[in-house]
Amino acid sequence: MLDVKRIRKDFPIYQNNKDMAYLDNAATVLKPKIVLDKMNEYYTNFGVNIHRGVYKLSYLATQAYEKGRSKVASFINASFEEIVYFKNASEALNFVALTWGEANLQEGDEIITSELEHHSSVLPWQQLALRKKAVLRYLKLDESGRITVEALKEIINEKTKVVALTLVSNVFGYITPIEALIKEIRKYNCLVVVDAAQGIAHLPIDVKKMDCDFLAFSSHKALGPTGLGVLYGKKDILKGIKPLFYGGDMIDNVELYDSTYREMPYRFEVGTPAIAEVIGLGYALDYLKDIGLDNIKKHEQELTCYALEKMKDLKHIIIYNHNPDLGIIAFNLDGVHPHDVATFLDTDNVYVRAGHHCAQLIAKKLEIVASLRASFFIYNDKEDIDKLIRALKKAISFFYQGE
């Protein structure tokens, strides 16, 4: 187990919320002091724009900003020019569909995805398929709700042009066997797009070893600030993509009736960027590396096993993922709306998510409207889970009075 007491000292929010059991990490994770300090340092010591200024403060701000991009590239084993910034992972995934997808998909082409996807992973391709009259196909999940190579083999064919899949399910905590899937996909002329938002802070990612074409994640799920998303794209593919947005900083030369644009990644990034956020994300990734992604994964798995063991003894509880790979448990109390349960737990400062988790397809497959989701991270410990169990017992007594 990680030294949670020491880790919590790095997170200022715990100073003002000492009694909370924060178990909504699949939605967003908390921010360490180093990230907040480095963002504030930019505003305090530099506070100016980057790239275009020739004075010292602009140079220093630019250096800090680009150091952040280098850290992102190193974290996933990519090249500097293969890292493109957006507002979030959702925008990054939309960018791929709106650029490469619009230029390359034709009527009758096929797109493969899954019912496990976050809306950001499936909706851009769904809408592109409608516009292009392409065919959107869903691989069949196995009995436990997992993506398998066997299911992919059943539907992939010469018409398949795109395979868009999540790396980790944000509802079930299942890790997709992405490397094995990509080896099969490479037998066909397909683009591979990976939504790594739920996996970026929980397991090591090497895009070269994975061999994906695109991979996206959000800063706020990796200890970084909100409002920033990252897209990795293979440089040979990015070189062939035209800009989607136009304006300042992405241009090389502007004439009256045509213009030329900067080299990648800058040609895809318009206007003043999220400077402090990029700097903050770089230090967030440093923090994750210092702890170790393998250590984080093991910590979550131990907490998850402990929680499942405790939850199985509770009456009226329905668990939808009995063997998650990472720290996510999806569940309900039979016959009670999850929003009511989450509100009840809140009275004991136990914070879980209630809803469809931006993954309505899997909720519909489970034949439910919504579920509760408890998710764990580096600053959670068994005491947090004990608080959850105590709060759930109180909720059960309340909602099932008279039994």
N, C-alpha and C positions, 0 to 999 in steps of 0.2 A: 504494500500500500504506500502511496505517496504521503509525504509529511504535510497533511492538510492544514494543521495549525500554522505551520510556517508559511505555506502558500497563501492562506487567508490574510496574512499580514501585508501581502502585496496588493490586496484588493480593497481600496478605500471604502467601497460600499458596505463592507461588513462592519465598519466602525459605526455606521449609522443604522444598521439593521442586524444587530447582534443575534437576534432570535430567529432569523428567517432560515427556512430550508428551501433554498432556491433550486427547483427541480424542473426548470423550463429551458434547459441549455440547448435543446434542439431548435428552439426559436432564436435565441441569441445567447452568447456567453458574456460574462461580466468582464470588465476591463482592468488590467493591472495598472498600478501607479506609474510604472515606467512609460507606458503608452500615453497616459494623460499628461505626464510631465514633459515628454518630448513634443507632443502637440502644442502644449502651452509654451514651450521653449521657442518653437518656431514663431508663434504670434508675438512673443515677448522680445525676442532677440533679432528676428528678421522681419516677419510680417509683410514682406513685399512679394511681388510677382516673380516668376521664374522665366528662364530661357531668354527673354528679350532684353533684360536690363544689363548694361555693361558696368554698372557700379558694383562695389564690393558686396553689399548686402544681398543683391540679386544673385550674384555669383555663389555666395554661401548658401542661400536658399535653394538654388538649383542643384548644388552639390548634395545637399541633404535629401532633396526630393529624389534624385536619380540613384542615390545610394539605396533608397527604399525599393526601387524597381530591381536593383541588383539582388537585394535580399529575397524578394519574391521569386525571381528567376532561380536563384540557388536553392531555395526551399523545395522546389518541385523539379529540379534538375533541367531547367530550360535555359535558353539563351536570352540575353537582355532584350533583344529586338522582338522576341516572341511574346512579350508580356504587354498587354493592352489594358488600359483602365476604363471602367464604366461606372455608373452609379451603383450597380449591384450585380449579382450573378444573373438575375432575371434579364436585365438589359443586355448583358454580355451574350446570353443564349439567344435572345431575340436578334442581336446583331448577326449572328451566324446564319440564321434562317433568312434574314432580310438581305443579306449580301450574297454569300455563297449559294444559299438555297434558291434565291430568286434568279440568279444567273445560270444555274446548272440543272435545276429540276424541270422536267418536261411532263406533259400529260401522260399518264400511265405509269410513270416511275413510282417506285414503292419506298416508303419510309417505315422503319421498324422502331417501335418504342415499347413501353410496358405500362401496365396499370399501377405500378408502384411509383410512378413519377410524380414529383412535385409539379404543380401547374406550370412553373417556369420552364420545365424541361419538355413538356408535351404540347402546350398551347401554341408556341411559335410554329411548330411543325404541323399541327392540326390546321391552323389557319392558312399556312402555305399550301398544304394539300388541297384545301378548298379553292384557293385562288388558281392553282396550277392544274387542278383536276388530277392530282397525284393520288396514290392509294396509301392510306395510313393503316399499318398493320400492327397488332399487339401480340407479342409473344406470350404464350400460355405460361402462367406461373405454376409452380409445383404445388403440392397439397398444403405446404406450410406458407406459401406466398412468396417463394424465392424465384429469382431469375436464374435459369440454367442454360448451359451450352446446348443441351439436348433440345430445349424448346426453341432456341435460335435456329438450329439446324432444320427444324421442321418448316420454317417459313422464309428463311433467307434464300434468295435466288438471283438470277442475272438481272432482274428488274430492280433489285434493291439498290438505292443510291445513298441512303442515309440510315445510320443506326444511332439513335439518341437514347442514352440510358443513364440512370442515376448510379453513382458509385456506392452510396449508402442510402437505404430507405430512411426517410425522416419519420416514418410511422412505426416501422418494425425494427429498425436498427440492423437490418441485414446488409452484409457486405456483398456487393455484386462481384462475381468472379470475372472481373473485367479483362484481365490479361488473357485468360483462356478464351473468352468471347471474342476478343480482338484477333487472336490467332485464327479463329474460324472466319471472322469477317474479312480478313485479308485475302481469302481465297476468291473474293468478289471485289468489284470496283466500287467500294463504298466509302463514304465519309463517316468517321466515328466521332460523336460528340458526347462528352462525359460531363454530367452535372456532379461536381465534387463538393458542393456547398456543405453537405452533411458529413463529409469525410475529412475535410482539410485539416481540422484540428485534432483528429482522433486516430489517424493511422498514416504511416509514411506514404508519400506519393512521389513517384518518379515517372515523369511523362515520357521520357525516352524509353525506359523499360516497358512501360504500359503500351506505348506506340499508338496513343490516341491522336487524332488530328486536331481536336479542340477540347479544352477543359476549362470549366468556369467555377469560380467560388466567390463567396462574399467575405469581405474583411471582418464584418461583425460576428461571424461565426468562428473566427480564428483569433479571438482576443483583441482584434482591432476595432476601429471606430465604424460607425454606420455611414452610409452614403458612399461606399466605395466597393466596387466589384472588380474582379480580375478575370481576364480571358487569356488563356494560353492558346496559341495557334502555331502550327508548324510553319516555319518561315517560308518554305516554298509555296504553301497554300496562301498565306497572308499576302505574299507578293502579288498574287493574281487577283486580289480583291480590291475593288474600288471603294473609296470612302463612302460612308453612309451619311455623315453629317459634314457640313461645311461652315467655315468661319475662320476665326483667328487661330494662330499658332500652328495649324495643320498645313498651311500653304507654303509653297516655295516661291512661285512667281504668279502674280495676278495681272492678266491683260483684260481688255475690254470685253472680249467674247470667249475667252477660255483661260484656264489656269493650270498650273502644275503644282504638285503637292510634295510634301516632305517624305522622306523615307519612313518605313515602319520602325517603331510602332506609332510615331507621332502623327502620321497622316490620318489615323483613326481617332485621334483625341482632339476635340475641338474646344477652343477657348481656355480660360484659366482653369486649371485642374484642381482637384481636391488635394492641395499641397500638404496641409497638416495631416490629413487622413493617410496619405501615402507614407509620410514619415512615421506616423504612429503604427501603421501596419507592419512596417519593417521591424520595429522593435517588438511588436507582438509576436512575430515569427521567431525572432531571437529568443524570446521567452519560452516559446513552445519547444524550440530546439534544445534549450538548456535543460528542460525537464525530460525531454525525450519522447517521441511519438509512440514508441513501443511501450514505454512505461505508462503513458496515458491510456493506451488501449488496455493494458493489463489491469490498471486501476479501475477503469470503467467495468470491465468484465467481472471483476471480483465484487464490486458493488451491485451489479445487476444480478448475479447469482444469489447474493445475500437477500436482495429485495424480493426476488421471485420465491425464495424459500419461505420468507415471512408472509408473502401475499397469498400463497396457496392455502393457508389455514383460515383465511377470511371467508365468511359466508357471503353469498350473493355477488361475488366478484367474477367477472369474465375477463380473462386475459387472452389477447389476440396473437401474441408472439411469445411463445414459451421458451424459445432458444435464440434470443437475439445475439448478434456478434458484438455489438457495441451497446453503450449505456442508454437504451431506450426501451421503455415498457409501455405498450398500448393496452388500455383496459377500460372497463365500465363497471358500474354497479347495475345489476339487472333491474330494468324497469325505471331507473332514475336518470334524468337528463344529465349529461356530463357537466353542463354549465352549472347546474345546481350543486353538484358535488364539488366542483372546483371552488365555487363561492363559499361553501361550507369549510373546505380546507383552508381557505384564505384567512378565516377567523383565527386559525392557529398558526398563522404565518408560514404555512406550507404552500408553496407556489408551484402549481402544475398547469399544463396547458389543457384546454378543453375546446374541441372543435373538429373540423375535418383536416386541419393541419396543411391546408393548401394541397391536398391530395385526395380530392373527392372520388376519384376513380376507385381507389382501394377501399374507401368507405362504402361505396355502392356495392363493391364486390363482397364486402362483409355484411351487406344488407343492414347497415346502420347509418344514421345521420351524422353522428360525431362520436368521438371517443375522448377519454382522458389520456394524457401522455406524461409520464414522469421520465426525465432524462438527466443524466449525470455527467459531471465533469471533474476537473482536477481539484476543485475546492470543496467537493462533496465528500462526506464520510458516512460511516454506518449510523452515526447519530442522526444524520439527516433522514435516513431511511426509517429509523425507529420513530422519528417524529411523524413521518408520512403514515406509518402503520397505525400509530396511536390516533392520528386524525381520522384515518379511514374507519377505524373501529367506532369512533364517536359518530361519524357520518352514518355508518350502518345502523347504529342504535337509534339515531334520529329518524332516518328515512324508512326504517322497517319497525316502527313502534308497534307493540302488541304481539310480536312474534315470539 
